[in-house]
Amino acid sequence: MRELRATVQGDAHPRQRGRQIGAIAALLVGGFGVKMPGAMAAATCPASLAAAVEGVIEQPQWARSHWGIVVAPPTGEPIYNHNGAIHTIAASNVKLFTTAAALLQFGPDFQISTPIYSLGTAPRLDRLHLSGRGDPSLKTADLTQWAQALRSQGVRHIEQLTVDDAVPASAQRPDTWEQYDLNFYYGMAVNRLMLNDNAFQITLLPQGVGEAVRLESDDAIALRQWDWINQGVTAPDDTPYSMEIRRRFGTNELTITGELAANAGRYSSWGMAVFDPTAYFLATLRFALNRAGITVADSAIAPPPDIAPSTTHLSPTLASLVHATNQPSNNLYAEALLQQLGPGEAGLTAIAVQLSNIGVDSDAYALVDGSGLSRHTLVSPDAIVQLLQAMTQQPPPIFVPFIQSLPISGTSGTLRRRLTSATVRGQIAAKTGTMTGVSALSGYLRPSSPTPLVFSIVVNRTARSVQEQREAIDAMMEAIATWQRCQSEHPSSS
C-alpha cells in the first residue's frame, strides 16, 4: 500500500553431516524449481568477494548506517562476514525462524483442526458452536460453504449461534508492536478465531472540490467496528497526496485527514486491521447463515458445549501455510504458526528448542514475536545463515517446502519486481524484510551452480529511503552473483 509509510509489515556453527555440496545443490534445485538462464550479461569479475560487497556499503550515503552481512557455502564457515555476530532488527526475516521451527516440529502434512458443534436436529438447531483453534486461512467463502451445507441438510433455524476464542481481546495485539501499526493490515490482531487475515480494504474517493472524501469498503461488518471521523477533503486536480489515517490512543476512533486531488480516481486504497476479530467472525458467520436462508435467534461469544464435535474443518497443510507466510510475508500467518508451537513464551521456547536441535546458536538471536514486526526481536546475520545452512541438511520433506516457500528473484512473492536482471532473475530464493530504517534479504543464491551460496544482508539505523535500501541490497546481490559466477567460470580470477 502506498500510504503505509511506517513499519510494514521481523559465527556459523551448523551441525555437519558429511553431505557433499553437490548433493545439497541438487536438492536445492529440486526445491527451487528454476534453471539458470543460458546466457548472462557480461560483467567484470570483482577482485574478491569483499570487493563485491564493500563496493556498495562503503559508498558515502551509508556512512551512518549499520550493515550486517554474512555469505557462506551451504555447509562450513562463512567466506565473508561483516558484523555478522551483532544483533539486528531483521524485520520479516524472523519468519524464517518461525516457519522452519513449525516444519521441524509438526512436519509438512500437519493441519489445524477447527471443531464445529451442533445440538438439535433439522430443521431447527438448538445451538451451533464453532471453536477457534488458530487456523489463519479461514475466509468468508468457508463460512458461506458451511452455511450452504447446513441449508442442504435441511436446517432452517438456529436458536443460539456461539463461538469461542482462547485469546482474550486484551491480549490479541502484542504489546511490543508499535501503536501506529495496529491500525493496519500488517499489525492486525492475533487471536485463535481468525477470518480474512483479520483485515479489510477501504478506498478513499474524491468528490467535488471542497467536499469530504468518500469512504468505501469491501467489508461493511469490519468497517462498522471502527468509529470513523472523516476530515479528508477533496482538493483541486493534481494536488499532492496527503491523506493520513490516525487512531486515537486506546479507542476504536480513526480520523481521516489530508487532501485528495479531484482527479485521483481510486488511487487511495488502505489495508486496515479488523478491530475486534472474534466479534467480526461471529457477525460474519451469522450473516452467511442468513444469506443461506437460515435464521438465527441469538448469537454470542461463549464456551463450547460439553459434547463431541459434530464435524471438523481442516486447514491447508503446514507446507501450504508456510508458503502463504513467506511468499507475501504475512504477519498473521507467522503469528498463527507461533501459536501452534505453543501459547505465549512456550511458542518462543519451542522455536529455540527446534533450532538448537539442528545446530542454530540460541544466543545469536532473541525473539519476542514470530513475524518480526516487533523491534524488540533481535537476530544476527550469523543466526540467519546458520538456520539457512542447517535447513539444507534436513530431509526433503522438511527442506523442500521450506525453500519453495521463499520468494524467487524477479518471479514471485515479495521479490517479483526485484532482482530482475539476467544475472540474478530466478536465481535467488530469499526472504525479504522491511521496516522504517530497516531492510533485510536472506536466502540462497544460485543453488543450481556448482558453488551455491547462503547469505544474509541486513541494514539498520538508516535514514535512507526504503527504495535506496533495496537498491543497495540488490546491487550487492548482483555483485555477489557476478563474483560467484566468476569463481565457477574462472576459478583463478580472485
PLY file of the C-alpha trace (Angstrom):
ply
format ascii 1.0
element vertex 494
property float x
property float y
property float z
element edge 491
property int vertex1
property int vertex2
end_header
0.00 0.00 0.00
1.36 3.40 -0.96
0.04 5.06 2.18
1.61 2.77 4.78
4.82 4.61 5.34
5.70 3.42 8.83
6.63 -0.11 9.90
5.47 -2.69 7.39
4.68 -5.34 7.55
10.97 -9.49 11.55
29.93 -17.05 13.72
28.35 -20.02 11.90
28.41 -23.34 13.73
25.95 -25.57 11.82
25.79 -29.27 12.53
27.88 -31.11 9.94
26.50 -34.34 8.50
29.06 -35.13 5.86
26.97 -34.43 2.77
28.65 -33.11 -0.34
27.80 -29.62 -1.61
26.92 -31.11 -4.99
24.18 -33.22 -3.38
22.86 -30.20 -1.50
22.82 -28.18 -4.72
20.81 -30.91 -6.42
18.25 -30.83 -3.62
18.12 -27.05 -3.77
17.35 -27.22 -7.49
14.57 -29.70 -6.85
13.00 -27.43 -4.25
13.70 -24.23 -6.15
12.18 -25.25 -9.45
14.22 -22.87 -11.63
17.08 -23.17 -14.10
19.96 -20.85 -14.82
19.49 -18.74 -17.94
21.51 -19.90 -20.91
23.26 -16.56 -21.27
24.13 -13.89 -18.77
25.15 -10.30 -19.18
28.88 -9.82 -19.34
30.37 -8.31 -16.17
33.79 -7.54 -14.83
34.85 -10.08 -12.22
35.26 -8.46 -8.78
38.77 -8.81 -7.36
37.32 -10.59 -4.30
34.06 -11.27 -2.53
34.90 -8.46 -0.09
35.30 -6.07 -3.00
31.95 -7.16 -4.41
30.20 -6.37 -1.13
32.13 -3.37 0.15
31.88 -1.56 -3.16
28.29 -0.94 -2.14
28.34 -0.44 1.64
31.36 1.90 1.62
29.55 4.47 -0.50
29.20 7.76 1.44
25.40 7.65 1.75
25.74 4.58 4.01
28.33 6.08 6.38
25.79 6.45 9.21
24.06 3.11 8.65
24.77 -0.28 10.19
25.25 -3.27 7.90
25.39 -6.92 8.90
26.38 -9.29 6.09
27.30 -12.96 6.03
27.95 -15.10 2.94
28.68 -18.82 3.25
28.55 -22.14 1.39
25.66 -24.46 2.34
27.97 -26.11 4.88
31.06 -24.82 6.64
32.36 -21.47 7.79
31.42 -18.12 6.18
33.55 -16.86 3.33
32.57 -13.29 4.12
31.42 -11.86 7.46
30.80 -8.18 8.19
29.28 -7.54 11.65
27.64 -10.95 11.44
27.60 -11.58 15.18
25.83 -8.33 16.08
22.12 -8.43 16.84
19.96 -6.54 14.35
16.31 -5.82 13.75
15.75 -8.17 10.84
12.03 -7.46 10.27
10.31 -10.27 8.35
13.47 -12.36 8.10
12.26 -13.58 11.51
9.61 -15.58 9.65
12.42 -17.92 8.57
12.81 -18.98 12.21
9.09 -19.46 12.81
8.37 -21.40 9.62
11.45 -23.59 9.94
10.60 -24.47 13.54
7.00 -25.29 12.61
8.10 -27.64 9.82
10.60 -29.31 12.13
8.08 -29.77 14.96
4.95 -30.76 13.04
6.06 -31.91 9.58
4.71 -30.60 6.26
1.39 -32.51 6.33
0.15 -31.11 9.66
-3.27 -29.43 9.55
-5.04 -27.19 12.06
-8.43 -28.58 13.14
-11.40 -26.28 13.80
-14.17 -28.20 15.63
-17.84 -27.41 14.95
-20.55 -28.49 17.43
-24.31 -28.73 16.92
-27.20 -29.55 19.23
-30.66 -30.37 17.92
-31.89 -31.68 14.60
-33.02 -30.14 11.33
-34.88 -28.03 10.59
-34.17 -26.37 13.96
-30.85 -26.45 15.79
-30.80 -25.51 19.45
-27.18 -24.43 19.17
-24.38 -24.21 16.63
-20.89 -23.55 18.02
-17.53 -23.01 16.35
-14.33 -23.17 18.41
-11.25 -21.19 17.38
-8.05 -23.23 17.15
-5.79 -20.79 15.31
-6.37 -21.53 11.62
-5.24 -18.34 9.80
-6.59 -19.43 6.43
-10.34 -19.13 7.05
-12.20 -16.84 4.65
-15.78 -15.66 4.24
-16.10 -18.24 1.44
-15.56 -21.01 4.02
-18.36 -19.65 6.20
-20.61 -19.39 3.15
-19.85 -23.02 2.28
-20.66 -24.17 5.83
-23.94 -22.26 5.78
-24.94 -23.75 2.43
-24.08 -27.23 3.69
-26.38 -26.73 6.69
-29.12 -25.49 4.38
-28.74 -28.60 2.20
-29.10 -30.71 5.36
-32.49 -29.15 5.99
-31.50 -26.63 8.70
-33.69 -23.51 8.62
-33.28 -22.01 12.10
-30.59 -21.81 14.79
-31.71 -20.75 18.23
-28.23 -19.90 19.51
-25.08 -19.31 17.46
-21.87 -19.19 19.51
-18.11 -19.08 19.05
-15.15 -19.16 21.43
-11.65 -17.72 21.22
-8.91 -18.73 23.66
-7.16 -15.35 23.34
-8.87 -12.51 25.26
-9.29 -9.21 23.42
-6.76 -7.53 25.73
-4.03 -9.93 24.56
-4.75 -10.01 20.83
-2.28 -7.24 19.96
1.33 -7.95 21.06
2.44 -5.27 23.49
5.80 -4.75 21.74
4.23 -3.82 18.39
4.11 -0.10 17.64
0.80 1.65 18.23
0.60 3.08 14.70
0.96 -0.35 13.14
-2.07 -1.74 14.99
-4.45 0.20 12.74
-3.37 -1.53 9.56
-3.50 -4.95 7.91
0.09 -5.89 8.81
-0.49 -5.01 12.52
-3.74 -6.97 12.80
-4.97 -8.63 15.98
-3.60 -12.12 16.66
-6.21 -14.46 18.11
-7.48 -18.02 17.65
-10.58 -17.29 15.60
-9.29 -15.50 12.52
-11.12 -14.58 9.34
-9.95 -12.89 6.12
-6.48 -12.32 7.63
-8.19 -10.15 10.29
-8.02 -7.32 7.74
-10.16 -5.49 5.21
-9.79 -2.89 2.47
-11.00 0.67 2.29
-10.85 3.16 -0.59
-10.99 6.94 -0.26
-12.63 8.61 -3.26
-12.65 12.30 -4.27
-15.92 14.23 -4.54
-16.49 17.83 -5.57
-13.66 20.24 -4.73
-14.01 21.29 -1.10
-16.22 18.34 -0.19
-15.28 15.49 2.15
-13.75 12.43 0.55
-15.99 9.37 0.29
-15.15 6.18 2.13
-15.87 2.78 0.56
-15.04 -0.70 1.84
-15.16 -4.31 0.71
-16.42 -5.38 4.17
-19.26 -3.49 5.84
-19.08 -5.57 9.05
-15.40 -4.77 9.61
-15.90 -1.14 8.62
-18.61 -0.62 11.26
-16.31 -1.76 14.08
-14.27 1.45 13.74
-15.59 4.89 14.65
-14.66 6.97 11.59
-14.10 10.73 11.72
-13.75 11.92 8.16
-11.83 15.18 7.85
-10.36 14.34 4.44
-11.02 16.99 1.79
-11.27 16.82 -1.99
-8.74 19.29 -3.45
-8.24 20.70 -6.97
-6.79 18.45 -9.68
-3.16 17.37 -9.21
-2.96 18.49 -5.57
-0.15 16.49 -3.89
-1.42 13.48 -1.99
-1.51 13.94 1.80
-4.11 11.52 3.16
-3.49 10.07 6.63
-5.43 7.77 8.96
-4.66 8.05 12.66
-6.13 6.31 15.68
-6.96 7.95 18.97
-4.93 6.04 21.56
-6.90 3.41 23.46
-10.05 3.78 21.37
-11.59 2.49 18.13
-11.66 6.05 16.75
-9.95 6.59 13.39
-9.55 10.07 11.92
-9.04 10.64 8.20
-7.14 13.82 7.34
-5.43 15.35 4.33
-6.21 16.29 0.75
-7.09 14.05 -2.20
-6.97 15.50 -5.70
-10.28 15.61 -7.53
-8.72 13.67 -10.42
-7.17 10.99 -8.18
-9.80 8.36 -9.04
-9.48 5.19 -6.92
-5.85 5.92 -6.12
-6.14 5.88 -2.34
-6.55 2.33 -1.01
-5.67 1.25 2.51
-5.44 -2.17 4.14
-6.93 -1.90 7.63
-6.95 -4.20 10.66
-10.21 -5.64 11.97
-10.80 -4.01 15.36
-12.46 -6.94 17.20
-11.79 -10.17 15.25
-13.86 -12.51 17.43
-16.97 -10.35 17.17
-16.22 -9.89 13.45
-16.09 -13.66 12.91
-19.37 -14.18 14.76
-21.16 -11.40 12.88
-19.88 -12.60 9.50
-20.91 -16.19 10.25
-24.39 -15.04 11.23
-24.63 -13.01 8.02
-23.56 -16.04 5.95
-26.23 -18.18 7.62
-28.91 -15.53 6.98
-27.92 -15.31 3.31
-28.26 -19.09 3.04
-31.83 -18.82 4.33
-31.13 -19.85 7.93
-32.48 -17.59 10.65
-30.53 -17.07 13.89
-32.35 -16.05 17.07
-29.33 -15.16 19.19
-25.56 -15.06 18.87
-22.83 -14.76 21.49
-19.22 -15.48 22.43
-19.40 -18.43 24.83
-17.54 -21.61 25.89
-18.02 -24.71 23.74
-20.66 -27.27 24.73
-19.51 -30.37 26.60
-20.09 -32.75 23.70
-18.04 -34.23 20.87
-17.71 -32.08 17.75
-20.22 -32.80 15.00
-17.60 -32.14 12.35
-14.13 -30.65 11.98
-12.77 -28.24 9.41
-9.13 -28.84 8.44
-6.78 -26.09 7.33
-4.47 -26.46 4.33
-1.31 -28.44 5.09
1.51 -26.81 7.03
3.58 -26.76 3.82
0.85 -24.57 2.28
0.62 -22.36 5.37
4.39 -21.86 5.37
4.23 -20.89 1.69
1.41 -18.43 2.47
3.55 -16.99 5.27
6.81 -16.39 3.42
5.75 -15.57 -0.14
3.68 -12.44 0.68
5.32 -12.02 4.13
2.06 -12.47 6.03
2.39 -11.44 9.69
-0.85 -13.08 10.77
0.20 -16.47 9.41
3.57 -16.22 11.14
1.98 -15.40 14.49
-0.60 -18.16 14.00
2.20 -20.69 13.45
3.91 -19.40 16.59
0.67 -20.05 18.50
0.58 -23.60 17.17
4.10 -24.12 18.51
2.87 -23.06 21.93
0.98 -20.27 23.71
2.98 -17.20 24.69
6.52 -17.91 25.83
6.03 -21.62 25.15
5.96 -20.94 21.41
9.21 -18.98 21.53
10.79 -21.74 23.62
9.67 -24.31 21.04
11.42 -22.34 18.29
14.64 -22.25 20.34
14.46 -25.99 21.02
13.78 -26.97 17.41
16.53 -24.74 16.02
19.06 -25.73 18.68
18.45 -29.34 17.67
19.70 -28.57 14.16
22.69 -26.51 15.30
21.48 -22.89 15.40
23.10 -20.96 18.26
20.29 -19.79 20.57
22.47 -16.93 21.85
22.66 -15.49 18.33
19.03 -14.34 18.35
16.33 -13.16 20.80
12.73 -13.46 19.65
9.65 -11.88 21.19
7.31 -12.45 18.24
7.02 -14.77 15.26
6.71 -12.27 12.43
9.47 -9.74 13.12
7.12 -6.77 13.44
8.40 -6.14 16.98
11.52 -4.02 17.27
12.31 -5.98 20.44
13.04 -9.08 18.34
16.77 -9.19 17.59
18.53 -11.53 15.19
22.13 -11.69 14.00
23.02 -12.40 10.36
25.12 -15.25 11.76
21.99 -16.87 13.19
20.10 -16.47 9.92
22.91 -18.11 7.94
23.19 -20.91 10.49
19.46 -21.55 10.08
19.63 -21.50 6.28
22.62 -23.82 6.28
21.02 -26.20 8.78
17.83 -26.43 6.73
19.81 -27.69 3.72
20.78 -30.66 5.90
17.18 -31.66 6.60
15.39 -34.43 4.68
13.47 -33.36 1.54
10.01 -33.41 3.22
11.25 -30.62 5.52
13.68 -28.68 3.34
11.77 -28.68 0.03
8.62 -26.91 1.35
10.88 -24.51 3.24
12.82 -23.36 0.19
9.73 -23.46 -2.02
8.06 -21.02 0.36
10.67 -18.34 -0.31
10.10 -15.60 -2.90
12.14 -16.02 -6.09
14.01 -13.08 -7.58
12.11 -11.32 -10.35
9.45 -14.03 -10.28
7.30 -14.46 -7.18
6.20 -13.14 -3.82
7.84 -10.04 -2.40
10.72 -10.39 -4.90
8.62 -10.48 -8.05
9.61 -6.92 -9.00
13.15 -7.01 -7.62
16.40 -8.50 -8.93
15.09 -8.85 -12.47
18.37 -8.68 -14.43
19.64 -11.67 -16.42
22.35 -12.17 -13.79
20.00 -12.90 -10.90
16.43 -13.30 -12.15
15.18 -16.67 -10.94
18.50 -17.35 -9.21
17.71 -16.22 -5.66
15.25 -17.75 -3.18
15.15 -15.38 -0.23
13.04 -13.80 2.49
12.65 -10.05 2.42
12.22 -7.78 5.43
11.19 -4.11 5.62
10.51 -1.68 8.44
11.23 2.01 8.86
15.04 2.26 8.85
15.42 -1.49 8.27
15.80 -3.73 5.23
16.88 -7.35 5.04
17.31 -10.12 2.48
18.41 -13.63 3.40
18.35 -16.87 1.48
20.01 -18.96 -1.20
21.90 -17.77 -4.29
22.04 -19.82 -7.49
21.56 -23.26 -5.96
21.87 -24.93 -9.37
25.51 -23.83 -9.73
28.46 -25.96 -8.56
29.08 -23.45 -5.75
25.71 -22.35 -4.30
25.80 -19.69 -1.59
23.81 -18.92 1.54
23.59 -15.26 2.55
22.06 -12.75 4.94
22.15 -8.98 4.41
20.60 -6.62 6.97
20.79 -2.83 7.19
19.69 -0.99 10.35
19.74 2.54 11.73
19.47 4.19 8.35
17.64 7.33 7.30
17.86 6.41 3.63
14.58 5.64 1.89
13.23 2.10 1.55
13.86 2.32 -2.18
17.52 3.26 -1.62
17.95 0.43 0.88
16.54 -2.12 -1.52
18.59 -0.80 -4.42
21.78 -1.12 -2.34
20.95 -4.69 -1.28
20.05 -5.64 -4.84
23.28 -4.11 -6.16
25.17 -6.13 -3.57
23.42 -9.32 -4.68
24.25 -8.57 -8.31
27.92 -8.14 -7.32
27.96 -11.32 -5.22
26.28 -13.28 -8.02
28.83 -11.98 -10.52
31.67 -12.95 -8.19
30.15 -16.39 -7.70
29.82 -16.94 -11.44
33.39 -15.79 -11.96
34.57 -18.35 -9.42
32.77 -21.06 -11.33
33.95 -20.00 -14.78
37.37 -18.60 -13.90
38.50 -20.01 -10.53
41.81 -18.17 -10.69
40.21 -14.75 -11.19
40.41 -13.82 -7.50
0 1
1 2
2 3
3 4
4 5
5 6
6 7
7 8
10 11
11 12
12 13
13 14
14 15
15 16
16 17
17 18
18 19
19 20
20 21
21 22
22 23
23 24
24 25
25 26
26 27
27 28
28 29
29 30
30 31
31 32
32 33
33 34
34 35
35 36
36 37
37 38
38 39
39 40
40 41
41 42
42 43
43 44
44 45
45 46
46 47
47 48
48 49
49 50
50 51
51 52
52 53
53 54
54 55
55 56
56 57
57 58
58 59
59 60
60 61
61 62
62 63
63 64
64 65
65 66
66 67
67 68
68 69
69 70
70 71
71 72
72 73
73 74
74 75
75 76
76 77
77 78
78 79
79 80
80 81
81 82
82 83
83 84
84 85
85 86
86 87
87 88
88 89
89 90
90 91
91 92
92 93
93 94
94 95
95 96
96 97
97 98
98 99
99 100
100 101
101 102
102 103
103 104
104 105
105 106
106 107
107 108
108 109
109 110
110 111
111 112
112 113
113 114
114 115
115 116
116 117
117 118
118 119
119 120
120 121
121 122
122 123
123 124
124 125
125 126
126 127
127 128
128 129
129 130
130 131
131 132
132 133
133 134
134 135
135 136
136 137
137 138
138 139
139 140
140 141
141 142
142 143
143 144
144 145
145 146
146 147
147 148
148 149
149 150
150 151
151 152
152 153
153 154
154 155
155 156
156 157
157 158
158 159
159 160
160 161
161 162
162 163
163 164
164 165
165 166
166 167
167 168
168 169
169 170
170 171
171 172
172 173
173 174
174 175
175 176
176 177
177 178
178 179
179 180
180 181
181 182
182 183
183 184
184 185
185 186
186 187
187 188
188 189
189 190
190 191
191 192
192 193
193 194
194 195
195 196
196 197
197 198
198 199
199 200
200 201
201 202
202 203
203 204
204 205
205 206
206 207
207 208
208 209
209 210
210 211
211 212
212 213
213 214
214 215
215 216
216 217
217 218
218 219
219 220
220 221
221 222
222 223
223 224
224 225
225 226
226 227
227 228
228 229
229 230
230 231
231 232
232 233
233 234
234 235
235 236
236 237
237 238
238 239
239 240
240 241
241 242
242 243
243 244
244 245
245 246
246 247
247 248
248 249
249 250
250 251
251 252
252 253
253 254
254 255
255 256
256 257
257 258
258 259
259 260
260 261
261 262
262 263
263 264
264 265
265 266
266 267
267 268
268 269
269 270
270 271
271 272
272 273
273 274
274 275
275 276
276 277
277 278
278 279
279 280
280 281
281 282
282 283
283 284
284 285
285 286
286 287
287 288
288 289
289 290
290 291
291 292
292 293
293 294
294 295
295 296
296 297
297 298
298 299
299 300
300 301
301 302
302 303
303 304
304 305
305 306
306 307
307 308
308 309
309 310
310 311
311 312
312 313
313 314
314 315
315 316
316 317
317 318
318 319
319 320
320 321
321 322
322 323
323 324
324 325
325 326
326 327
327 328
328 329
329 330
330 331
331 332
332 333
333 334
334 335
335 336
336 337
337 338
338 339
339 340
340 341
341 342
342 343
343 344
344 345
345 346
346 347
347 348
348 349
349 350
350 351
351 352
352 353
353 354
354 355
355 356
356 357
357 358
358 359
359 360
360 361
361 362
362 363
363 364
364 365
365 366
366 367
367 368
368 369
369 370
370 371
371 372
372 373
373 374
374 375
375 376
376 377
377 378
378 379
379 380
380 381
381 382
382 383
383 384
384 385
385 386
386 387
387 388
388 389
389 390
390 391
391 392
392 393
393 394
394 395
395 396
396 397
397 398
398 399
399 400
400 401
401 402
402 403
403 404
404 405
405 406
406 407
407 408
408 409
409 410
410 411
411 412
412 413
413 414
414 415
415 416
416 417
417 418
418 419
419 420
420 421
421 422
422 423
423 424
424 425
425 426
426 427
427 428
428 429
429 430
430 431
431 432
432 433
433 434
434 435
435 436
436 437
437 438
438 439
439 440
440 441
441 442
442 443
443 444
444 445
445 446
446 447
447 448
448 449
449 450
450 451
451 452
452 453
453 454
454 455
455 456
456 457
457 458
458 459
459 460
460 461
461 462
462 463
463 464
464 465
465 466
466 467
467 468
468 469
469 470
470 471
471 472
472 473
473 474
474 475
475 476
476 477
477 478
478 479
479 480
480 481
481 482
482 483
483 484
484 485
485 486
486 487
487 488
488 489
489 490
490 491
491 492
492 493
